[in-house]
Structures are given as C-alpha cells and as structure tokens.
Amino acid sequence: MNRNAETVRESGFYSSKKWLSLRNAIRERDMMTCQKCGDYQAERYEVDHITELNWQNVDDWEVAYNPDNLQLLCHECHVRKTREYRKNGKRLFY
C-alpha cells in the first residue's frame, strides 16, 4: 500500500472516535496548558505525539494511543517541534 498524505486522510486516524476521545482526555489531564512553554491562554492547542507518528509505528498502539506518549502543546510550540523534527530529515505520518 502506498502510504502518502492522501491515504492518511482516508485512514481517518485523527477523526476516529478513539483518537477524539483520547485527545479530549489529554486536554483534560494537561489542564489546557502547553506542556512546553506553560501557556494556558493560547488560542489553539494540539495534542502531540512525543515519539512522532510515522509509517513504521502508526499501527503500534503503544505509540499511537499511549497517553504517556501524548502531550498538549500550544500551536506555536507544536509548529516549532514539527519544524525541528523535519529539519533532522525525519518524515511525519501526516
């Protein structure tokens, strides 16, 4: 199977009931506070995989759905983390 951006959208990972429920639990656990910079008044937060999802580990539930591998980041911190990850030549799931 050719796994590209289109197949990721079609897979529905980030719109699945399981992910949406877990995402809400992480938001509650982290008290709507960015775990990187401590911002609790950001306009936008994102649940981040600490060990980034990629095509080698996306089916590994310990990576994809493990609350210990998830953290709440403000949008700005998430963008910086993603940029650094890509700068190091790594490819992301999405």
MOPAC internal coordinates of N, CA, C and O (Angstrom, degrees):
PM7 1SCF
backbone

  N    0.0000 0     0.00 0     0.00 0    0    0    0
  C    1.4546 1     0.00 0     0.00 0    1    0    0
  C    1.5267 1   109.32 1     0.00 0    2    1    0
  O    1.2310 1   120.49 1   -51.82 1    3    2    1
  N    1.3041 1   116.67 1   128.18 1    3    2    1
  C    1.4550 1   121.76 1   177.31 1    5    3    2
  C    1.5246 1   108.87 1   -78.66 1    6    5    3
  O    1.2310 1   120.44 1   -67.85 1    7    6    5
  N    1.3126 1   116.76 1   112.15 1    7    6    5
  C    1.4643 1   120.74 1  -176.20 1    9    7    6
  C    1.5185 1   109.53 1   -99.38 1   10    9    7
  O    1.2310 1   121.28 1   -79.54 1   11   10    9
  N    1.3079 1   115.15 1   100.46 1   11   10    9
  C    1.4519 1   121.18 1   178.32 1   13   11   10
  C    1.5191 1   108.33 1  -125.57 1   14   13   11
  O    1.2310 1   120.36 1     6.25 1   15   14   13
  N    1.3208 1   116.91 1  -173.75 1   15   14   13
  C    1.4685 1   120.64 1  -177.39 1   17   15   14
  C    1.5177 1   111.74 1   -57.72 1   18   17   15
  O    1.2310 1   120.00 1   143.91 1   19   18   17
  N    1.3111 1   117.60 1   -36.09 1   19   18   17
  C    1.4666 1   120.18 1  -178.98 1   21   19   18
  C    1.5240 1   111.17 1   -66.30 1   22   21   19
  O    1.2310 1   119.91 1   136.89 1   23   22   21
  N    1.3354 1   117.78 1   -43.11 1   23   22   21
  C    1.4602 1   119.17 1   179.79 1   25   23   22
  C    1.5200 1   111.33 1   -69.09 1   26   25   23
  O    1.2310 1   119.87 1   151.32 1   27   26   25
  N    1.3207 1   117.86 1   -28.68 1   27   26   25
  C    1.4671 1   120.59 1   175.85 1   29   27   26
  C    1.5156 1   109.55 1   -64.35 1   30   29   27
  O    1.2310 1   120.17 1   132.77 1   31   30   29
  N    1.3128 1   117.27 1   -47.23 1   31   30   29
  C    1.4693 1   120.41 1   178.12 1   33   31   30
  C    1.5199 1   110.18 1   -59.70 1   34   33   31
  O    1.2310 1   120.86 1   137.73 1   35   34   33
  N    1.3092 1   115.95 1   -42.27 1   35   34   33
  C    1.4575 1   120.52 1  -179.39 1   37   35   34
  C    1.5261 1   111.68 1   -67.66 1   38   37   35
  O    1.2310 1   119.96 1   151.08 1   39   38   37
  N    1.3273 1   117.68 1   -28.92 1   39   38   37
  C    1.4635 1   120.24 1  -178.29 1   41   39   38
  C    1.5187 1   111.85 1   -67.56 1   42   41   39
  O    1.2310 1   120.13 1   151.64 1   43   42   41
  N    1.3149 1   117.36 1   -28.36 1   43   42   41
  C    1.4529 1   120.86 1   176.76 1   45   43   42
  C    1.5172 1   114.73 1    73.16 1   46   45   43
  O    1.2310 1   119.46 1  -161.62 1   47   46   45
  N    1.3227 1   118.63 1    18.38 1   47   46   45
  C    1.4668 1   120.81 1  -178.10 1   49   47   46
  C    1.5228 1   111.76 1   -52.08 1   50   49   47
  O    1.2310 1   120.33 1   126.52 1   51   50   49
  N    1.3319 1   116.97 1   -53.48 1   51   50   49
  C    1.4637 1   120.82 1  -174.47 1   53   51   50
  C    1.5258 1   113.57 1   -78.16 1   54   53   51
  O    1.2310 1   119.73 1   175.79 1   55   54   53
  N    1.3146 1   118.12 1    -4.21 1   55   54   53
  C    1.4683 1   119.83 1   175.28 1   57   55   54
  C    1.5282 1   111.72 1  -113.45 1   58   57   55
  O    1.2310 1   120.54 1  -174.21 1   59   58   57
  N    1.3252 1   116.57 1     5.79 1   59   58   57
  C    1.4683 1   119.93 1   179.98 1   61   59   58
  C    1.5296 1   110.44 1   -71.06 1   62   61   59
  O    1.2310 1   120.80 1   -28.34 1   63   62   61
  N    1.3166 1   116.08 1   151.66 1   63   62   61
  C    1.4686 1   120.64 1   178.70 1   65   63   62
  C    1.5234 1   110.58 1   -60.28 1   66   65   63
  O    1.2310 1   120.62 1   141.04 1   67   66   65
  N    1.3250 1   116.43 1   -38.96 1   67   66   65
  C    1.4710 1   120.22 1  -179.85 1   69   67   66
  C    1.5216 1   110.49 1   -61.22 1   70   69   67
  O    1.2310 1   120.13 1   132.18 1   71   70   69
  N    1.3545 1   117.36 1   -47.82 1   71   70   69
  C    1.4611 1   120.00 1  -179.81 1   73   71   70
  C    1.5252 1   110.99 1   -65.26 1   74   73   71
  O    1.2310 1   119.61 1   134.84 1   75   74   73
  N    1.3144 1   118.34 1   -45.16 1   75   74   73
  C    1.4656 1   121.01 1  -177.78 1   77   75   74
  C    1.5249 1   111.19 1   -61.84 1   78   77   75
  O    1.2310 1   120.08 1   141.14 1   79   78   77
  N    1.3148 1   117.46 1   -38.86 1   79   78   77
  C    1.4596 1   121.38 1   177.57 1   81   79   78
  C    1.5291 1   110.89 1   -66.37 1   82   81   79
  O    1.2310 1   120.56 1   134.84 1   83   82   81
  N    1.3232 1   116.54 1   -45.16 1   83   82   81
  C    1.4617 1   120.89 1   179.09 1   85   83   82
  C    1.5252 1   110.74 1   -65.11 1   86   85   83
  O    1.2310 1   120.31 1   138.68 1   87   86   85
  N    1.3146 1   117.01 1   -41.32 1   87   86   85
  C    1.4700 1   121.59 1   177.96 1   89   87   86
  C    1.5269 1   110.51 1   -57.17 1   90   89   87
  O    1.2310 1   120.39 1   135.43 1   91   90   89
  N    1.3179 1   116.87 1   -44.57 1   91   90   89
  C    1.4625 1   120.24 1   178.93 1   93   91   90
  C    1.5241 1   111.46 1   -65.13 1   94   93   91
  O    1.2310 1   120.26 1   142.22 1   95   94   93
  N    1.3286 1   117.10 1   -37.78 1   95   94   93
  C    1.4682 1   120.77 1   178.10 1   97   95   94
  C    1.5269 1   111.14 1   -64.87 1   98   97   95
  O    1.2310 1   120.06 1   141.68 1   99   98   97
  N    1.3317 1   117.49 1   -38.32 1   99   98   97
  C    1.4674 1   120.99 1   179.07 1  101   99   98
  C    1.5227 1   110.01 1   -68.79 1  102  101   99
  O    1.2310 1   119.89 1   139.74 1  103  102  101
  N    1.3083 1   117.82 1   -40.26 1  103  102  101
  C    1.4658 1   120.95 1   176.31 1  105  103  102
  C    1.5251 1   110.37 1   -58.18 1  106  105  103
  O    1.2310 1   120.87 1   136.48 1  107  106  105
  N    1.3189 1   115.95 1   -43.52 1  107  106  105
  C    1.4663 1   120.28 1   179.57 1  109  107  106
  C    1.5302 1   110.80 1   -68.22 1  110  109  107
  O    1.2310 1   120.52 1   133.55 1  111  110  109
  N    1.3249 1   116.61 1   -46.45 1  111  110  109
  C    1.4661 1   120.83 1  -179.85 1  113  111  110
  C    1.5264 1   111.60 1   -57.32 1  114  113  111
  O    1.2310 1   120.77 1   135.93 1  115  114  113
  N    1.3330 1   116.14 1   -44.07 1  115  114  113
  C    1.4669 1   121.12 1  -177.26 1  117  115  114
  C    1.5243 1   112.39 1   -87.61 1  118  117  115
  O    1.2310 1   120.56 1  -173.13 1  119  118  117
  N    1.3159 1   116.53 1     6.87 1  119  118  117
  C    1.4670 1   123.97 1   173.38 1  121  119  118
  C    1.5304 1   113.09 1    53.26 1  122  121  119
  O    1.2310 1   121.31 1  -138.69 1  123  122  121
  N    1.3438 1   115.11 1    41.31 1  123  122  121
  C    1.4700 1   121.73 1   177.98 1  125  123  122
  C    1.5292 1   111.31 1    48.66 1  126  125  123
  O    1.2310 1   121.29 1  -136.82 1  127  126  125
  N    1.3296 1   115.14 1    43.18 1  127  126  125
  C    1.4639 1   122.39 1   179.43 1  129  127  126
  C    1.5185 1   108.53 1  -127.97 1  130  129  127
  O    1.2310 1   120.70 1   -48.89 1  131  130  129
  N    1.3300 1   116.28 1   131.11 1  131  130  129
  C    1.4600 1   120.89 1   177.69 1  133  131  130
  C    1.5274 1   108.89 1   -62.22 1  134  133  131
  O    1.2310 1   120.72 1   -53.69 1  135  134  133
  N    1.3178 1   116.24 1   126.31 1  135  134  133
  C    1.4522 1   121.42 1  -178.22 1  137  135  134
  C    1.5236 1   112.80 1   -78.43 1  138  137  135
  O    1.2310 1   119.98 1   173.66 1  139  138  137
  N    1.3222 1   117.64 1    -6.34 1  139  138  137
  C    1.4647 1   121.89 1   177.88 1  141  139  138
  C    1.5262 1   111.11 1   -96.79 1  142  141  139
  O    1.2310 1   120.14 1   126.02 1  143  142  141
  N    1.3330 1   117.34 1   -53.98 1  143  142  141
  C    1.4691 1   120.37 1  -173.84 1  145  143  142
  C    1.5283 1   113.43 1  -107.75 1  146  145  143
  O    1.2310 1   120.01 1   170.76 1  147  146  145
  N    1.3276 1   117.58 1    -9.24 1  147  146  145
  C    1.4560 1   120.90 1   178.24 1  149  147  146
  C    1.5166 1   115.23 1    83.18 1  150  149  147
  O    1.2310 1   119.84 1  -174.33 1  151  150  149
  N    1.3284 1   117.90 1     5.67 1  151  150  149
  C    1.4683 1   121.19 1  -179.48 1  153  151  150
  C    1.5234 1   109.87 1   -66.01 1  154  153  151
  O    1.2310 1   120.69 1   -52.72 1  155  154  153
  N    1.3094 1   116.28 1   127.28 1  155  154  153
  C    1.4626 1   120.87 1   177.42 1  157  155  154
  C    1.5215 1   111.75 1  -117.46 1  158  157  155
  O    1.2310 1   120.58 1  -169.07 1  159  158  157
  N    1.3304 1   116.50 1    10.93 1  159  158  157
  C    1.4581 1   120.91 1   178.97 1  161  159  158
  C    1.5226 1   112.23 1  -126.30 1  162  161  159
  O    1.2310 1   120.19 1  -160.84 1  163  162  161
  N    1.3125 1   117.24 1    19.16 1  163  162  161
  C    1.4655 1   120.55 1  -179.34 1  165  163  162
  C    1.5214 1   109.96 1   -66.20 1  166  165  163
  O    1.2310 1   121.34 1   -27.69 1  167  166  165
  N    1.3260 1   115.04 1   152.31 1  167  166  165
  C    1.4624 1   119.87 1   177.90 1  169  167  166
  C    1.5219 1   111.39 1   -74.11 1  170  169  167
  O    1.2310 1   120.62 1   152.57 1  171  170  169
  N    1.3273 1   116.42 1   -27.43 1  171  170  169
  C    1.4653 1   119.70 1  -173.76 1  173  171  170
  C    1.5270 1   110.12 1  -142.88 1  174  173  171
  O    1.2310 1   121.14 1   -47.97 1  175  174  173
  N    1.3163 1   115.42 1   132.03 1  175  174  173
  C    1.4633 1   122.36 1   176.40 1  177  175  174
  C    1.5214 1   109.36 1  -121.02 1  178  177  175
  O    1.2310 1   121.13 1   -26.28 1  179  178  177
  N    1.3313 1   115.44 1   153.72 1  179  178  177
  C    1.4554 1   120.84 1   178.88 1  181  179  178
  C    1.5194 1   109.12 1  -137.54 1  182  181  179
  O    1.2310 1   120.63 1   -41.92 1  183  182  181
  N    1.3207 1   116.40 1   138.08 1  183  182  181
  C    1.4570 1   120.60 1   174.79 1  185  183  182
  C    1.5258 1   107.12 1   -81.95 1  186  185  183
  O    1.2310 1   121.47 1   -54.83 1  187  186  185
  N    1.3165 1   114.79 1   125.17 1  187  186  185
  C    1.4599 1   122.75 1  -172.30 1  189  187  186
  C    1.5219 1   110.71 1  -112.61 1  190  189  187
  O    1.2310 1   120.73 1   -40.48 1  191  190  189
  N    1.3305 1   116.22 1   139.52 1  191  190  189
  C    1.4601 1   121.54 1   170.72 1  193  191  190
  C    1.5289 1   107.29 1   -82.17 1  194  193  191
  O    1.2310 1   120.04 1   -60.08 1  195  194  193
  N    1.3180 1   117.53 1   119.92 1  195  194  193
  C    1.4618 1   121.91 1   179.58 1  197  195  194
  C    1.5237 1   108.99 1   -62.10 1  198  197  195
  O    1.2310 1   120.45 1   127.01 1  199  198  197
  N    1.3305 1   116.75 1   -52.99 1  199  198  197
  C    1.4610 1   120.86 1   167.22 1  201  199  198
  C    1.5136 1   104.82 1   -87.27 1  202  201  199
  O    1.2310 1   121.11 1   -68.16 1  203  202  201
  N    1.3273 1   115.48 1   111.84 1  203  202  201
  C    1.4626 1   120.94 1  -172.23 1  205  203  202
  C    1.5207 1   112.31 1   -59.89 1  206  205  203
  O    1.2310 1   121.53 1   -36.55 1  207  206  205
  N    1.3149 1   114.68 1   143.45 1  207  206  205
  C    1.4577 1   119.77 1   173.16 1  209  207  206
  C    1.5155 1   109.66 1   -71.55 1  210  209  207
  O    1.2310 1   121.24 1   -42.64 1  211  210  209
  N    1.3224 1   115.24 1   137.36 1  211  210  209
  C    1.4580 1   121.19 1   171.92 1  213  211  210
  C    1.5211 1   106.94 1  -144.00 1  214  213  211
  O    1.2310 1   120.36 1    -2.24 1  215  214  213
  N    1.3061 1   116.91 1   177.76 1  215  214  213
  C    1.4652 1   119.27 1  -174.69 1  217  215  214
  C    1.5192 1   112.26 1   -69.54 1  218  217  215
  O    1.2310 1   119.41 1   163.01 1  219  218  217
  N    1.3241 1   118.74 1   -16.99 1  219  218  217
  C    1.4548 1   120.33 1   177.62 1  221  219  218
  C    1.5310 1   112.27 1   -81.34 1  222  221  219
  O    1.2310 1   119.78 1   154.32 1  223  222  221
  N    1.3486 1   118.02 1   -25.68 1  223  222  221
  C    1.4650 1   119.02 1  -174.67 1  225  223  222
  C    1.5285 1   114.79 1  -121.02 1  226  225  223
  O    1.2310 1   119.40 1  -177.93 1  227  226  225
  N    1.3151 1   118.75 1     2.07 1  227  226  225
  C    1.4626 1   120.78 1  -175.39 1  229  227  226
  C    1.5294 1   112.55 1   -62.93 1  230  229  227
  O    1.2310 1   119.86 1   153.57 1  231  230  229
  N    1.3076 1   117.87 1   -26.43 1  231  230  229
  C    1.4619 1   120.78 1   178.65 1  233  231  230
  C    1.5292 1   112.66 1   -90.33 1  234  233  231
  O    1.2310 1   120.36 1   178.98 1  235  234  233
  N    1.3209 1   116.91 1    -1.02 1  235  234  233
  C    1.4649 1   122.28 1   178.20 1  237  235  234
  C    1.5249 1   108.55 1   -87.02 1  238  237  235
  O    1.2310 1   120.41 1   -71.31 1  239  238  237
  N    1.3160 1   116.82 1   108.69 1  239  238  237
  C    1.4666 1   120.88 1  -175.15 1  241  239  238
  C    1.5191 1   111.89 1   -63.08 1  242  241  239
  O    1.2310 1   119.79 1   153.24 1  243  242  241
  N    1.3388 1   118.00 1   -26.76 1  243  242  241
  C    1.4646 1   120.31 1   178.43 1  245  243  242
  C    1.5262 1   111.65 1   -68.72 1  246  245  243
  O    1.2310 1   120.22 1   158.07 1  247  246  245
  N    1.2974 1   117.18 1   -21.93 1  247  246  245
  C    1.4639 1   121.31 1   176.06 1  249  247  246
  C    1.5237 1   110.04 1   -95.52 1  250  249  247
  O    1.2310 1   120.54 1   130.48 1  251  250  249
  N    1.3141 1   116.56 1   -49.52 1  251  250  249
  C    1.4671 1   121.00 1  -172.03 1  253  251  250
  C    1.5227 1   113.53 1   -71.75 1  254  253  251
  O    1.2310 1   120.02 1   141.05 1  255  254  253
  N    1.3295 1   117.56 1   -38.95 1  255  254  253
  C    1.4720 1   120.48 1  -172.10 1  257  255  254
  C    1.5284 1   114.24 1  -121.75 1  258  257  255
  O    1.2310 1   119.31 1  -170.40 1  259  258  257
  N    1.2962 1   118.92 1     9.60 1  259  258  257
  C    1.4622 1   121.80 1  -179.02 1  261  259  258
  C    1.5289 1   109.94 1   -80.06 1  262  261  259
  O    1.2310 1   119.52 1   -62.46 1  263  262  261
  N    1.3373 1   118.53 1   117.54 1  263  262  261
  C    1.4715 1   120.12 1   179.84 1  265  263  262
  C    1.5281 1   113.19 1   -57.17 1  266  265  263
  O    1.2310 1   120.22 1   151.83 1  267  266  265
  N    1.3429 1   117.18 1   -28.17 1  267  266  265
  C    1.4668 1   119.90 1   178.05 1  269  267  266
  C    1.5237 1   112.08 1   -70.75 1  270  269  267
  O    1.2310 1   120.05 1   165.66 1  271  270  269
  N    1.3252 1   117.51 1   -14.34 1  271  270  269
  C    1.4626 1   122.00 1   177.49 1  273  271  270
  C    1.5271 1   111.60 1  -102.18 1  274  273  271
  O    1.2310 1   120.18 1  -168.04 1  275  274  273
  N    1.3181 1   117.26 1    11.96 1  275  274  273
  C    1.4627 1   121.25 1  -177.94 1  277  275  274
  C    1.5165 1   110.52 1  -123.38 1  278  277  275
  O    1.2310 1   121.21 1   -35.95 1  279  278  277
  N    1.3214 1   115.29 1   144.05 1  279  278  277
  C    1.4586 1   121.23 1   177.60 1  281  279  278
  C    1.5183 1   108.78 1  -146.23 1  282  281  279
  O    1.2310 1   121.23 1   -26.29 1  283  282  281
  N    1.3100 1   115.24 1   153.71 1  283  282  281
  C    1.4595 1   120.62 1   177.09 1  285  283  282
  C    1.5232 1   108.75 1   -92.50 1  286  285  283
  O    1.2310 1   120.68 1   -52.98 1  287  286  285
  N    1.3306 1   116.31 1   127.02 1  287  286  285
  C    1.4611 1   122.00 1   177.23 1  289  287  286
  C    1.5176 1   109.04 1  -125.49 1  290  289  287
  O    1.2310 1   120.87 1   -32.38 1  291  290  289
  N    1.3310 1   115.94 1   147.62 1  291  290  289
  C    1.4585 1   118.62 1   170.20 1  293  291  290
  C    1.5300 1   106.99 1   -68.98 1  294  293  291
  O    1.2310 1   120.72 1   -19.21 1  295  294  293
  N    1.3050 1   116.23 1   160.79 1  295  294  293
  C    1.4653 1   120.42 1  -176.74 1  297  295  294
  C    1.5272 1   111.37 1   -56.40 1  298  297  295
  O    1.2310 1   120.31 1   137.45 1  299  298  297
  N    1.3267 1   117.00 1   -42.55 1  299  298  297
  C    1.4659 1   120.49 1  -177.10 1  301  299  298
  C    1.5301 1   111.57 1   -62.96 1  302  301  299
  O    1.2310 1   120.13 1   135.26 1  303  302  301
  N    1.3337 1   117.36 1   -44.74 1  303  302  301
  C    1.4676 1   120.17 1   178.54 1  305  303  302
  C    1.5260 1   111.11 1   -66.27 1  306  305  303
  O    1.2310 1   120.31 1   143.00 1  307  306  305
  N    1.3209 1   117.01 1   -37.00 1  307  306  305
  C    1.4662 1   120.31 1   178.95 1  309  307  306
  C    1.5235 1   110.69 1   -65.70 1  310  309  307
  O    1.2310 1   120.14 1   139.04 1  311  310  309
  N    1.3185 1   117.34 1   -40.96 1  311  310  309
  C    1.4671 1   121.15 1   177.59 1  313  311  310
  C    1.5249 1   109.98 1   -62.46 1  314  313  311
  O    1.2310 1   120.14 1   135.15 1  315  314  313
  N    1.3366 1   117.34 1   -44.85 1  315  314  313
  C    1.4688 1   120.54 1   179.45 1  317  315  314
  C    1.5317 1   110.97 1   -61.89 1  318  317  315
  O    1.2310 1   120.21 1   136.56 1  319  318  317
  N    1.3264 1   117.21 1   -43.44 1  319  318  317
  C    1.4622 1   120.66 1  -179.72 1  321  319  318
  C    1.5263 1   110.43 1   -63.40 1  322  321  319
  O    1.2310 1   120.35 1   135.45 1  323  322  321
  N    1.3140 1   116.93 1   -44.55 1  323  322  321
  C    1.4610 1   121.25 1   179.78 1  325  323  322
  C    1.5277 1   110.97 1   -63.98 1  326  325  323
  O    1.2310 1   120.44 1   137.96 1  327  326  325
  N    1.3128 1   116.77 1   -42.04 1  327  326  325
  C    1.4705 1   120.96 1   178.92 1  329  327  326
  C    1.5337 1   110.16 1   -60.90 1  330  329  327
  O    1.2310 1   120.20 1   136.21 1  331  330  329
  N    1.3259 1   117.22 1   -43.79 1  331  330  329
  C    1.4630 1   121.51 1   179.41 1  333  331  330
  C    1.5342 1   110.66 1   -64.31 1  334  333  331
  O    1.2310 1   120.62 1   138.43 1  335  334  333
  N    1.3083 1   116.42 1   -41.57 1  335  334  333
  C    1.4638 1   121.40 1   178.76 1  337  335  334
  C    1.5284 1   110.18 1   -60.10 1  338  337  335
  O    1.2310 1   120.71 1   133.10 1  339  338  337
  N    1.3188 1   116.24 1   -46.90 1  339  338  337
  C    1.4737 1   120.37 1  -179.83 1  341  339  338
  C    1.5229 1   111.73 1   -68.70 1  342  341  339
  O    1.2310 1   120.43 1   145.49 1  343  342  341
  N    1.3321 1   116.78 1   -34.51 1  343  342  341
  C    1.4658 1   120.82 1   179.37 1  345  343  342
  C    1.5251 1   110.43 1   -60.92 1  346  345  343
  O    1.2310 1   120.74 1   149.31 1  347  346  345
  N    1.3135 1   116.19 1   -30.69 1  347  346  345
  C    1.4569 1   121.25 1   178.87 1  349  347  346
  C    1.5256 1   112.28 1   -82.98 1  350  349  347
  O    1.2310 1   120.55 1  -169.15 1  351  350  349
  N    1.3347 1   116.56 1    10.85 1  351  350  349
  C    1.4549 1   121.56 1   174.27 1  353  351  350
  C    1.5094 1   115.65 1    80.81 1  354  353  351
  O    1.2310 1   120.19 1  -164.03 1  355  354  353
  N    1.3206 1   117.23 1    15.97 1  355  354  353
  C    1.4566 1   120.17 1  -179.09 1  357  355  354
  C    1.5163 1   109.88 1   -94.88 1  358  357  355
  O    1.2310 1   121.35 1   -30.11 1  359  358  357
  N    1.3179 1   115.03 1   149.89 1  359  358  357
  C    1.4672 1   121.17 1   179.86 1  361  359  358
  C    1.5161 1   109.25 1  -105.59 1  362  361  359
  O    1.2310 1   121.43 1   -38.15 1  363  362  361
  N    1.3196 1   114.86 1   141.85 1  363  362  361
  C    1.4521 1   121.43 1  -179.27 1  365  363  362
  C    1.5162 1   111.31 1   -97.39 1  366  365  363
  O    1.2310 1   121.34 1   -15.37 1  367  366  365
  N    1.3095 1   115.04 1   164.63 1  367  366  365
  C    1.4647 1   123.22 1   179.59 1  369  367  366
  C    1.5172 1   111.60 1   -64.68 1  370  369  367
  O    1.2310 1   120.00 1   139.41 1  371  370  369
  N    1.3193 1   117.61 1   -40.59 1  371  370  369
  C    1.4640 1   120.28 1  -174.21 1  373  371  370
  C    1.4975 1   111.92 1   -97.74 1  374  373  371
  O    1.2310 1   120.10 1   180.00 1  375  374  373

